[in-house]
Amino acid sequence: MLFSSSVFLFLFLPIVLILYFNPIVKNRIYRNIILLVASLFFYAWGEPVFVLLMVASIVVNWLIGLAMAGSGRKKTWLVLSVVWNLSLMFVFKYLTFVLSNVELLLHRNIADIEISLPLGISFFTFQILSYIFDLYYGNTKVQKNCYKFALYVSMFPQLVAGPIVRARDFIPQIRKPLFVSQEMFGRGIFLIVSGLFKKAIISDYISINFVERIFDNPTLYSGVENLMGVYGYALQIYCDFSGYSDMAIGIALLLGFHFNLNFNSPYKSASITEFWRRWHISLSSWLKDYLYISLGGNRKGKFRQYLNLIITMFLGGLWHGASWNFVLWGTFHGVALALHKMWMSITGRKKGEESHGWRRVFGVIITFHFVCFCWIFFRNTTFEASLTM
């Protein structure tokens, strides 16, 4: 059920809000249960079978969290949770991709397996893992109520396309009394309307009438027209993704919850490092906190830091989809981040130091065009099509 669909805007959301703000029942538990039921229905609308998979994953990880809190063998339970969650992602998202590549290497047909991809599995898996990691490091408290943990994982505004919400940020809000100020309500409506405009008016229109035509048949168009198509896709994916995130944040505000900003004018970035501080902030911060730092971050020398950046973005690209195009896209960004860190080290510039004047203008132009170049590989379905463009 897309946020931009009439079913969501004129049927599902109004009914949820009416039930949620029922003046007869003011109990927070009632409202949380209403949200949980609505979220499960929202997911089941498009994936009636896979809602059972999500519920099973919620229960398993909730039990692991309880065991971790009451055990001295936290690392064992952490490993168990990581294996469980990544195994689910592997089977449903990457198994077919791996088998197809093995078939290419062996030049033989191994097995014809078609596995449907559960909607939002990448997002709710990362949310679950953030809870487990925070619990392991002592950054959040164990959630003893299963329905509250289920609400954290499945809450419909961020379920399918993010932003990825941390347990330590969201779960404390579940316990607080409901409060929606006039400022929250007004900002929520503004974000929903502006996000809908980005998604349904700008992104969808550009995609159907311009971008798809060029990317589907790049050889029919000149180099300049292909370049305009790439620019168009850069605008399309930003409006699509940030618009959806804006709507998610706005809907959460109407329900009395605060989600962090997910996009902060990323195309104004003067370096690739700054770009990833502004683009899909919830994902980039997740990769930094739970993957890059776990690999060693910058604690084991310069070479190891550069390698960790490349590995992190390589896996970040793979997270986006089971395709070598996504892997290459992530690797490009990882190499660019490593080169930028190396340049910062050579020139003696401090972390977070921003350029100004013409230097910044030049940096914005270079960064934007590098990002656009990488979008070619992200958008195309085959490596050959990317090379052709």
C-alpha angles and dihedrals in degrees: 000000000000119000089233094055121105090232091061099040100043104027117018100039097044091049092049092049092048092051093041094053095041103156091209095060115044098164113127091217090059091051093048091051091049089053092047094050091045091049093051090048090048091054094041090053090076101018109031093165099041092055084078089055091052092047091049091051090049093052094045094050093043089055091046089052091052091048092048092052093051099041137075090217097075094149092058092054091044091054090046091053093047091049092048095048097042091046090057091050091046095051097045101032110025110022095086090046092051094046092049091053092047088052090053091051095047095037091226139102110253104174137334102230124168114189121180115228114236111232115254095003091137092052100045091042091055090047091052092047091050088057092048093047093046089049091050093050093043095246094126138025124250114265107231096181110078095202091056091051089046090052091051092053100039106033102141103226093067101021103100106029108009153198091219104237122207119231092228090057100042109033095060087056090058090062096049123091114263113268126169113173125200088253091053092047093048093045090046093054091046092051092047093050095043091045091050090050091051093047105037102028108031106023100039094042094050091044097052100037102037122001099049093050093055098041092047093053110016094162091063090065136061125253092259091050090050089051090052088050090055091049088049092053091049088057093041097053092044093050092043097049100034091043091055091046091049090053091048092051091046094050090048090053091054087054093048099257130122121219121187122250111274103188126034110181093293096182089064089068118124094201138026089247090056090046091060090049088058105033120078089340095187092057097041091049090047091052091047097047101039105026112021095043091042089055089055102272110210095330098097104054136286098286092050090048092054091046091049090053092052093047092048094052092041089058090040089057091048089050089062093059148329098265137103087233090065091044091052091046091053093045091052090054092045092053090046091052091049092049091049091051089049091050091049089052094048094048093043095236117158125241112272093013110144128211121233141204120004090348090063092044090053090047092052092051094048094045094047093051093046089052090048091050089054091048088066090068093040094053101041120079095216135041090230092058090051091052091047092053 
